[in-house]
């Protein structure tokens, strides 16, 4: 029975870090890794760097039929098991809501919220007890974020969706983990609508290393944990948002950001 992992946004940044760690056995033996990203050439380069066979899917998950293509590919297989689905693909549009074109905000919601829902739905029939879903949320999900309104709301959606789905599926031995990192020094920041604004906000929060985030997230998934917050500073912020009113928590966030960057 072939066993696979599926990784979206796999060709660079955190997605590439996940893929390389899976190739090294971080989630047990895999017969194949299905890697989803927009650029076929980057997927080909990724495949050449791995020892595990890689099946490339050059897809833009903001397009309506992209997830259906993955569902169709799964349906063509016989006795296939999906051990792990990593919903990682993402981009951000930073700045005041009124200054961000509607098409960017709509695409962001489709990629960050709708695509993980669709892929989880399509993949679940191929999962067994011990299989996992790993959804990349963000520390921005902990509370509403001015100048990051749609991104933080979409990441909050995926955080809540992950935790609810984990509760639903835990009884059959399938767990869902939401990982909430800070910004990472990846191509994500280069592809924002306002890269200067994105970099300013990222410098405030400080950066995490994709390899470290991937390792912690995979460990949390293996253990069946519903939530993984790799940064100690962000764990402090998360705890504060559970007990403090929003204006006070927002002020604390700014203080934590300043400390993270020191």
Backbone torsions as a table, in degrees:
resi	resn	phi	psi	omega
1	UNK	NA	110.8	-179.1
2	UNK	-62.4	140.0	178.8
3	UNK	-119.7	127.9	-176.0
4	UNK	-129.3	163.6	166.3
5	UNK	-121.2	147.5	177.2
6	UNK	-117.9	127.8	-179.2
7	UNK	-126.9	123.9	174.6
8	UNK	-96.9	154.5	-174.5
9	UNK	60.7	39.1	-165.8
10	UNK	-83.9	-13.3	-166.8
11	UNK	-83.9	-11.7	-177.9
12	UNK	-156.4	169.6	172.6
13	UNK	59.2	-136.2	-177.5
14	UNK	-64.3	-37.4	179.1
15	UNK	-61.2	-41.8	177.1
16	UNK	-66.4	-37.6	177.6
17	UNK	-63.1	-43.1	175.2
18	UNK	-58.3	-47.5	-175.1
19	UNK	-62.9	-43.8	-179.7
20	UNK	-66.0	-37.6	179.3
21	UNK	-71.5	-34.3	173.8
22	UNK	-64.9	-38.1	178.3
23	UNK	-61.6	-29.8	-179.3
24	UNK	-90.0	6.3	175.1
25	UNK	94.7	17.4	-176.3
26	UNK	-66.6	-17.0	177.0
27	UNK	-128.8	31.9	179.3
28	UNK	84.0	-172.1	-176.2
29	UNK	-75.6	132.2	176.6
30	UNK	-124.3	138.4	176.1
31	UNK	-81.3	-25.9	-177.4
32	UNK	-162.3	149.5	172.3
33	UNK	-114.0	125.5	174.3
34	UNK	-95.0	117.9	-174.6
35	UNK	-112.2	127.7	-177.8
36	UNK	-114.0	127.7	175.5
37	UNK	-162.4	169.4	-174.7
38	UNK	-77.9	-30.2	-168.8
39	UNK	-108.3	119.2	-178.0
40	UNK	-63.8	-36.4	-178.0
41	UNK	-66.2	-36.8	178.5
42	UNK	-70.3	-35.9	176.6
43	UNK	-66.5	-37.5	177.7
44	UNK	-64.5	-42.6	177.5
45	UNK	-63.1	-39.7	177.4
46	UNK	-62.0	-44.0	-179.4
47	UNK	-59.9	-36.8	-178.4
48	UNK	-69.4	-19.1	-177.4
49	UNK	-93.0	-1.9	-174.4
50	UNK	-110.4	155.2	170.9
51	UNK	-95.1	-25.7	175.6
52	UNK	-78.5	135.4	177.1
53	UNK	-56.6	137.0	-179.0
54	UNK	-118.6	131.3	174.4
55	UNK	-105.1	114.6	-175.2
56	UNK	-86.5	142.1	172.3
57	UNK	-127.2	100.9	-179.8
58	UNK	-83.5	88.5	-173.5
59	UNK	-133.4	147.1	170.4
60	UNK	-101.2	109.6	-173.5
61	UNK	-72.3	-3.4	171.7
62	UNK	-81.9	-10.3	178.9
63	UNK	-84.0	146.5	-167.6
64	UNK	-61.3	-37.6	-173.0
65	UNK	-98.2	6.3	-173.9
66	UNK	-63.6	-48.0	-179.1
67	UNK	-66.3	-31.7	177.1
68	UNK	-63.9	-32.7	178.4
69	UNK	-66.0	-37.9	176.3
70	UNK	-68.1	-41.2	177.2
71	UNK	-59.7	-40.9	179.3
72	UNK	-64.1	-42.3	179.5
73	UNK	-62.6	-40.1	177.8
74	UNK	-63.0	-40.2	-176.4
75	UNK	-67.3	-20.3	-179.8
76	UNK	-81.5	-11.9	-176.8
77	UNK	-88.9	157.9	179.2
78	UNK	-114.6	126.1	177.0
79	UNK	55.3	37.8	179.8
80	UNK	-87.3	140.5	175.0
81	UNK	-117.2	130.3	172.8
82	UNK	-93.9	109.4	179.6
83	UNK	-78.0	-30.3	-173.5
84	UNK	-154.2	130.5	169.4
85	UNK	-114.0	123.2	176.5
86	UNK	-112.5	108.9	174.7
87	UNK	-89.4	96.8	-172.0
88	UNK	-118.5	-23.2	-173.3
89	UNK	-57.8	139.2	179.8
90	UNK	-171.1	162.1	168.7
91	UNK	-151.6	166.2	-177.8
92	UNK	-130.0	149.4	171.3
93	UNK	-120.2	115.8	-171.9
94	UNK	-106.0	150.6	179.4
95	UNK	120.9	-178.4	179.7
96	UNK	-64.2	142.4	-176.6
97	UNK	-53.6	-42.9	-176.8
98	UNK	-68.7	-15.8	-178.8
99	UNK	-94.7	-6.9	-178.6
100	UNK	-97.3	124.8	179.6
101	UNK	-57.1	144.6	-177.8
102	UNK	-57.0	-39.5	-177.5
103	UNK	-63.3	-30.8	177.2
104	UNK	-70.2	-44.0	178.7
105	UNK	-65.3	-39.3	179.6
106	UNK	-65.5	-42.8	179.1
107	UNK	-64.5	-35.9	179.7
108	UNK	-65.4	-42.0	177.9
109	UNK	-64.7	-41.0	179.4
110	UNK	-63.2	-41.7	-176.3
111	UNK	-76.8	-43.8	-173.8
112	UNK	-82.6	-27.7	-174.4
113	UNK	-115.9	-54.4	-174.3
114	UNK	-69.7	-44.1	-177.7
115	UNK	-60.0	-45.5	176.5
116	UNK	-61.5	-35.1	177.4
117	UNK	-65.2	-46.9	-178.4
118	UNK	-64.9	-45.5	-179.0
119	UNK	-65.7	-40.5	177.7
120	UNK	-60.1	-41.8	179.3
121	UNK	-62.9	-44.7	-178.0
122	UNK	-70.7	-31.9	-173.2
123	UNK	-85.9	-29.6	-174.0
124	UNK	-53.0	-38.8	179.5
125	UNK	-62.5	-14.8	-178.2
126	UNK	-102.9	9.0	-178.9
127	UNK	-102.2	150.7	177.3
128	UNK	-123.2	174.0	173.5
129	UNK	-54.6	130.0	-176.0
130	UNK	101.5	-16.7	175.5
131	UNK	-71.6	158.6	-176.2
132	UNK	-138.6	150.9	167.4
133	UNK	-117.1	130.8	179.4
134	UNK	-120.8	112.5	-178.8
135	UNK	-105.5	127.7	179.1
136	UNK	-86.0	106.3	172.7
137	UNK	-95.4	-137.1	-176.8
138	UNK	-169.4	155.9	171.1
139	UNK	-63.4	-20.5	176.3
140	UNK	-66.0	-13.4	-179.1
141	UNK	-78.3	-12.2	-170.9
142	UNK	-68.2	-27.4	176.3
143	UNK	-162.9	164.2	-179.9
144	UNK	-57.0	139.4	-174.1
145	UNK	-120.3	107.5	173.1
146	UNK	-57.2	141.3	-178.7
147	UNK	69.1	7.2	176.1
148	UNK	-145.1	34.7	-163.3
149	UNK	-64.3	-50.1	-176.2
150	UNK	-72.9	-41.3	179.0
151	UNK	-59.5	-49.9	-177.3
152	UNK	-66.4	-35.2	178.5
153	UNK	-68.1	-40.2	177.9
154	UNK	-65.2	-39.6	178.5
155	UNK	-69.7	-31.7	174.5
156	UNK	-65.9	-40.0	177.0
157	UNK	-58.0	-47.4	-176.3
158	UNK	-69.5	-30.5	174.9
159	UNK	-64.7	-48.7	-179.0
160	UNK	-68.1	-40.5	177.2
161	UNK	-59.6	-43.5	-178.9
162	UNK	-61.8	-45.7	-176.1
163	UNK	-69.2	-38.2	177.4
164	UNK	-66.9	-43.0	-179.7
165	UNK	-66.5	-36.2	176.7
166	UNK	-60.6	-41.4	178.6
167	UNK	-65.1	-37.3	179.3
168	UNK	-67.4	-39.5	-169.9
169	UNK	-95.5	-12.8	-175.1
170	UNK	-57.1	-32.5	-178.3
171	UNK	-65.6	-20.9	178.0
172	UNK	-105.7	12.1	174.0
173	UNK	81.8	13.7	174.5
174	UNK	-107.3	130.1	-178.4
175	UNK	-121.7	152.2	-178.7
176	UNK	-121.6	127.4	-178.8
177	UNK	-116.2	131.6	170.1
178	UNK	-101.9	125.6	176.2
179	UNK	-105.7	133.4	-173.9
180	UNK	-122.7	82.8	180.0
181	UNK	-86.2	168.1	163.9
182	UNK	-77.9	-175.7	173.9
183	UNK	-62.0	149.2	175.7
184	UNK	-122.3	152.6	179.1
185	UNK	-80.4	82.8	-177.9
186	UNK	-134.1	178.5	178.5
187	UNK	-66.3	-12.4	177.6
188	UNK	-51.6	-44.0	-176.7
189	UNK	-70.9	-24.0	179.1
190	UNK	-76.7	-19.7	-173.6
191	UNK	-105.3	14.2	176.2
192	UNK	-80.2	160.0	179.1
193	UNK	-64.6	-39.1	178.3
194	UNK	-123.1	89.3	-174.8
195	UNK	-67.5	-29.7	178.1
196	UNK	-66.6	-43.7	176.9
197	UNK	-63.9	-41.6	179.5
198	UNK	-62.1	-45.1	-179.8
199	UNK	-64.9	-37.5	178.1
200	UNK	-60.7	-46.3	-179.4
201	UNK	-67.5	-37.4	179.7
202	UNK	-65.9	-38.1	178.5
203	UNK	-65.3	-32.0	177.9
204	UNK	-66.3	-42.5	-177.2
205	UNK	-80.1	-23.1	-171.0
206	UNK	84.0	164.5	-174.9
207	UNK	-109.5	150.7	169.0
208	UNK	-112.8	155.8	177.8
209	UNK	-86.4	129.8	-179.3
210	UNK	-55.1	-39.0	-178.2
211	UNK	-63.0	-38.9	179.9
212	UNK	-69.1	-44.0	178.9
213	UNK	-61.8	-44.6	-179.9
214	UNK	-60.6	-44.3	-178.9
215	UNK	-63.0	-45.0	-179.4
216	UNK	-67.2	-39.1	-179.3
217	UNK	-67.0	-42.6	179.2
218	UNK	-65.1	-37.8	177.5
219	UNK	-64.2	-44.2	178.9
220	UNK	-61.5	-39.8	178.9
221	UNK	-64.7	-45.2	178.8
222	UNK	-56.9	-39.3	-178.0
223	UNK	-80.2	-5.1	178.8
224	UNK	76.2	26.8	-179.6
225	UNK	-82.2	141.5	-177.3
226	UNK	-79.0	-23.6	-173.7
227	UNK	-140.1	136.3	175.3
228	UNK	-131.8	117.6	175.8
229	UNK	-117.4	98.6	-172.2
230	UNK	-64.4	-33.3	-174.2
231	UNK	-87.6	127.7	175.7
232	UNK	-59.1	-37.0	179.9
233	UNK	-64.7	-40.7	179.9
234	UNK	-71.4	-28.3	173.9
235	UNK	-65.2	-36.9	175.6
236	UNK	-62.6	-46.1	179.2
237	UNK	-62.2	-42.7	-179.2
238	UNK	-60.8	-43.5	178.9
239	UNK	-62.0	-39.5	-179.3
240	UNK	-65.8	-37.4	-178.8
241	UNK	-68.3	-17.8	179.6
242	UNK	-79.3	-19.9	-173.7
243	UNK	-124.0	-18.1	-174.7
244	UNK	-103.2	148.5	172.7
245	UNK	-60.4	153.0	-174.8
246	UNK	-53.1	-47.4	-178.1
247	UNK	-60.7	-37.8	179.6
248	UNK	-71.1	-42.5	178.5
249	UNK	-62.0	-37.5	178.6
250	UNK	-64.6	-39.5	176.7
251	UNK	-64.8	-41.4	177.8
252	UNK	-63.2	-37.9	178.6
253	UNK	-57.1	-44.0	-179.6
254	UNK	-63.2	-36.9	177.8
255	UNK	-67.3	-42.3	178.3
256	UNK	-63.7	-40.0	177.6
257	UNK	-60.0	-44.1	179.5
258	UNK	-63.0	-41.3	178.5
259	UNK	-65.7	-39.3	-179.7
260	UNK	-61.4	-30.4	-175.8
261	UNK	-91.0	-2.3	-176.9
262	UNK	-85.4	NA	NA
